[in-house]
């Protein structure tokens, strides 16, 4: 007896990748000068091992600038893929968004709070800015209707 097969519902999805170092310009020059300057100063005043340790910490904290970040927005969740980790958040956790010139901040709070910078998600956008903003508006409005 053949089993009834239900065609899977196609889920709308937006994918993009961001690599800020590719833009170059002033930020790239500042990045290189900061890395080299910090390494040199640490070497002069603290020695080779502290210079290597400091550079390792600095490069680790600035990794979002020189490593690719992949974003996937689906109707169910937000996924951010970085070289060392993947972050997934369901849309039900996102209550508010703010748009600025470099991207979109997604907050778990309905009103601005001091903790939101630590609990929110920042999405860097590229050429698909308008498409991402409209997709986020749809998801946030759906969540408001459910609450």
SELUM-22019 format. One record per residue: residue number from 1; residue in three letters; x, y, z of N, C-alpha, C in turn. Coordinates in steps of 0.1 Angstrom, whole numbers, plus 5000, padded with zeros to 4 digits. Layout:
N
i	aa	n.east	n.north	n.up	ca.east	ca.north	ca.up	c.east	c.north	c.up
NUM	Ala	X	Y	Z	X	Y	Z	X	Y	Z
...
This chain:
147
i	aa	n.east	n.north	n.up	ca.east	ca.north	ca.up	c.east	c.north	c.up
1	Unk	5008	4988	5000	5000	5000	5000	5009	5012	5000
2	Unk	5008	5021	4990	5016	5033	4989	5012	5043	5000
3	Unk	5022	5049	5006	5020	5058	5016	5018	5072	5010
4	Unk	5008	5079	5015	5005	5093	5010	5017	5102	5013
5	Unk	5022	5108	5003	5033	5117	5005	5029	5131	5004
6	Unk	5032	5139	5014	5029	5153	5014	5041	5161	5009
7	Unk	5039	5169	4999	5050	5177	4994	5054	5187	5005
8	Unk	5067	5188	5007	5072	5197	5018	5069	5212	5014
9	Unk	5065	5219	5024	5062	5233	5021	5075	5241	5019
10	Unk	5076	5248	5008	5088	5256	5005	5089	5268	5014
11	Unk	5100	5269	5021	5103	5279	5030	5111	5290	5024
12	Unk	5106	5302	5026	5114	5314	5020	5127	5315	5028
13	Unk	5137	5319	5021	5150	5319	5028	5159	5330	5021
14	Unk	5166	5337	5029	5176	5347	5024	5190	5343	5029
15	Unk	5199	5343	5020	5213	5339	5023	5223	5350	5018
16	Unk	5233	5353	5026	5243	5362	5021	5255	5361	5030
17	Unk	5267	5366	5024	5279	5365	5031	5286	5378	5032
18	Unk	5292	5381	5043	5299	5394	5045	5313	5392	5049
19	Unk	5322	5400	5042	5336	5400	5046	5341	5414	5045
20	Unk	5341	5421	5057	5344	5436	5057	5358	5439	5052
21	Unk	5367	5431	5053	5381	5434	5049	5382	5436	5034
22	Unk	5373	5430	5026	5373	5431	5012	5370	5446	5007
23	Unk	5363	5453	5015	5360	5467	5011	5373	5476	5011
24	Unk	5382	5472	5020	5395	5479	5020	5393	5493	5026
25	Unk	5400	5503	5020	5399	5517	5024	5405	5520	5037
26	Unk	5400	5530	5044	5406	5535	5056	5405	5524	5067
27	Unk	5395	5516	5068	5393	5506	5078	5405	5495	5077
28	Unk	5408	5492	5065	5419	5482	5063	5432	5488	5067
29	Unk	5435	5500	5064	5447	5507	5068	5448	5508	5084
30	Unk	5437	5512	5090	5436	5513	5104	5439	5499	5111
31	Unk	5432	5489	5105	5434	5475	5110	5449	5471	5110
32	Unk	5455	5473	5098	5469	5468	5097	5478	5476	5106
33	Unk	5476	5489	5107	5484	5498	5116	5482	5494	5130
34	Unk	5470	5491	5134	5467	5487	5148	5474	5474	5152
35	Unk	5473	5464	5143	5479	5451	5145	5494	5452	5146
36	Unk	5500	5459	5136	5515	5460	5137	5519	5469	5148
37	Unk	5512	5480	5151	5516	5489	5162	5515	5482	5175
38	Unk	5504	5475	5177	5503	5468	5190	5513	5457	5192
39	Unk	5516	5450	5181	5527	5440	5182	5540	5446	5185
40	Unk	5543	5457	5179	5556	5463	5181	5557	5468	5195
41	Unk	5547	5475	5200	5547	5481	5213	5548	5470	5224
42	Unk	5541	5459	5222	5542	5448	5232	5555	5441	5231
43	Unk	5561	5440	5219	5575	5434	5218	5585	5443	5225
44	Unk	5584	5456	5223	5594	5465	5229	5593	5465	5245
45	Unk	5580	5466	5250	5578	5468	5264	5576	5456	5272
46	Unk	5572	5445	5266	5569	5433	5274	5576	5420	5269
47	Unk	5582	5420	5257	5589	5409	5252	5581	5401	5241
48	Unk	5588	5391	5236	5583	5384	5224	5570	5376	5228
49	Unk	5570	5369	5239	5559	5360	5242	5546	5369	5245
50	Unk	5547	5380	5252	5536	5388	5255	5531	5395	5242
51	Unk	5540	5398	5233	5536	5404	5220	5528	5393	5212
52	Unk	5533	5381	5212	5525	5371	5205	5512	5368	5211
53	Unk	5511	5368	5224	5499	5365	5231	5489	5377	5229
54	Unk	5494	5389	5230	5486	5401	5227	5480	5401	5213
55	Unk	5489	5398	5203	5484	5398	5189	5474	5387	5187
56	Unk	5476	5376	5194	5466	5365	5193	5452	5369	5198
57	Unk	5452	5376	5210	5440	5381	5215	5433	5392	5206
58	Unk	5442	5401	5201	5436	5411	5193	5431	5406	5180
59	Unk	5438	5397	5173	5433	5391	5161	5420	5382	5163
60	Unk	5419	5376	5175	5407	5368	5178	5395	5377	5180
61	Unk	5397	5388	5187	5386	5397	5189	5382	5405	5177
62	Unk	5390	5406	5167	5387	5413	5155	5384	5404	5143
63	Unk	5382	5391	5146	5380	5381	5136	5368	5384	5127
64	Unk	5358	5391	5131	5346	5394	5123	5350	5403	5111
65	Unk	5361	5410	5113	5366	5419	5102	5372	5412	5091
66	Unk	5380	5401	5093	5388	5395	5083	5384	5380	5080
67	Unk	5373	5375	5086	5368	5362	5083	5354	5363	5078
68	Unk	5350	5354	5069	5336	5355	5063	5325	5352	5074
69	Unk	5314	5359	5073	5303	5356	5081	5291	5353	5072
70	Unk	5285	5342	5073	5274	5338	5065	5261	5339	5073
71	Unk	5251	5346	5067	5238	5348	5073	5227	5340	5066
72	Unk	5218	5333	5073	5207	5326	5067	5195	5330	5075
73	Unk	5185	5336	5068	5172	5340	5074	5162	5331	5068
74	Unk	5155	5323	5077	5144	5315	5072	5131	5320	5079
75	Unk	5120	5314	5076	5108	5318	5083	5107	5313	5097
76	Unk	5116	5304	5101	5116	5299	5115	5127	5305	5123
77	Unk	5139	5307	5117	5150	5312	5125	5161	5320	5118
78	Unk	5170	5325	5126	5181	5333	5121	5194	5324	5123
79	Unk	5202	5322	5113	5215	5315	5115	5226	5323	5111
80	Unk	5236	5324	5120	5249	5331	5117	5260	5321	5117
81	Unk	5267	5319	5106	5278	5310	5106	5291	5317	5105
82	Unk	5300	5314	5115	5313	5320	5116	5323	5308	5115
83	Unk	5336	5310	5113	5345	5299	5111	5346	5290	5124
84	Unk	5344	5295	5136	5345	5286	5148	5332	5283	5154
85	Unk	5321	5289	5150	5308	5286	5157	5296	5290	5148
86	Unk	5285	5285	5151	5272	5288	5144	5262	5292	5155
87	Unk	5255	5303	5152	5245	5308	5162	5232	5307	5155
88	Unk	5222	5301	5162	5208	5300	5157	5199	5306	5167
89	Unk	5190	5315	5163	5180	5320	5171	5166	5320	5164
90	Unk	5156	5315	5171	5142	5315	5165	5137	5329	5165
91	Unk	5128	5332	5155	5122	5345	5154	5114	5349	5166
92	Unk	5109	5339	5173	5101	5342	5185	5108	5349	5196
93	Unk	5122	5348	5196	5130	5355	5206	5132	5370	5202
94	Unk	5130	5374	5189	5133	5387	5185	5121	5396	5186
95	Unk	5122	5407	5193	5110	5415	5196	5111	5429	5189
96	Unk	5123	5433	5185	5125	5446	5179	5137	5446	5170
97	Unk	5138	5456	5161	5149	5457	5152	5153	5472	5151
98	Unk	5165	5475	5148	5170	5489	5145	5179	5488	5133
99	Unk	5177	5497	5124	5185	5497	5112	5195	5509	5113
100	Unk	5208	5506	5109	5218	5517	5108	5225	5516	5095
101	Unk	5235	5524	5092	5241	5524	5079	5249	5511	5076
102	Unk	5253	5503	5086	5261	5491	5083	5253	5478	5084
103	Unk	5241	5479	5091	5234	5466	5092	5221	5468	5100
104	Unk	5217	5457	5107	5205	5457	5114	5207	5450	5127
105	Unk	5203	5456	5138	5204	5451	5151	5191	5445	5155
106	Unk	5191	5432	5159	5179	5425	5164	5179	5423	5179
107	Unk	5169	5428	5186	5169	5428	5200	5158	5418	5206
108	Unk	5162	5412	5217	5152	5403	5223	5142	5411	5232
109	Unk	5144	5424	5233	5136	5433	5242	5127	5441	5233
110	Unk	5114	5444	5238	5105	5453	5231	5109	5468	5232
111	Unk	5116	5472	5243	5120	5485	5245	5136	5485	5247
112	Unk	5143	5496	5243	5157	5496	5245	5161	5494	5260
113	Unk	5171	5485	5262	5176	5482	5276	5191	5482	5275
114	Unk	5197	5482	5287	5211	5482	5288	5217	5468	5284
115	Unk	5210	5458	5286	5215	5444	5283	5214	5441	5268
116	Unk	5207	5448	5260	5204	5444	5247	5217	5443	5238
117	Unk	5227	5450	5241	5239	5449	5233	5246	5435	5236
118	Unk	5243	5429	5247	5249	5417	5250	5240	5405	5246
119	Unk	5228	5407	5245	5218	5397	5241	5213	5397	5227
120	Unk	5215	5408	5220	5210	5410	5207	5219	5404	5196
121	Unk	5215	5405	5184	5223	5401	5173	5224	5412	5163
122	Unk	5236	5414	5157	5238	5424	5147	5241	5417	5134
123	Unk	5233	5420	5124	5234	5415	5111	5241	5425	5102
124	Unk	5253	5422	5096	5259	5431	5087	5252	5428	5073
125	Unk	5248	5438	5066	5241	5436	5053	5250	5441	5042
126	Unk	5247	5436	5030	5255	5440	5019	5245	5447	5009
127	Unk	5245	5442	4997	5237	5448	4986	5222	5444	4987
128	Unk	5219	5434	4996	5205	5429	4997	5198	5436	5009
129	Unk	5203	5447	5013	5198	5455	5024	5183	5456	5025
130	Unk	5176	5461	5014	5162	5463	5014	5154	5450	5015
131	Unk	5159	5439	5009	5153	5426	5009	5153	5421	5024
132	Unk	5165	5422	5030	5166	5417	5044	5157	5425	5054
133	Unk	5157	5438	5052	5148	5447	5061	5134	5443	5059
134	Unk	5129	5441	5047	5115	5438	5046	5112	5424	5051
135	Unk	5121	5414	5050	5120	5401	5055	5119	5401	5070
136	Unk	5128	5409	5077	5128	5411	5091	5115	5417	5096
137	Unk	5110	5428	5089	5098	5434	5093	5086	5424	5093
138	Unk	5085	5416	5083	5075	5405	5082	5076	5396	5094
139	Unk	5088	5391	5097	5089	5382	5108	5086	5388	5122
140	Unk	5090	5401	5124	5087	5408	5137	5072	5410	5138
141	Unk	5066	5415	5127	5052	5417	5127	5044	5405	5130
142	Unk	5048	5393	5125	5042	5380	5127	5042	5377	5142
143	Unk	5054	5380	5148	5056	5377	5162	5047	5386	5171
144	Unk	5045	5398	5167	5037	5408	5175	5022	5403	5174
145	Unk	5018	5397	5163	5005	5392	5162	5002	5380	5171
146	Unk	5013	5372	5173	5012	5359	5181	5012	5362	5196
147	Unk	5019	5373	5200	5020	5376	5214	5007	5382	5220
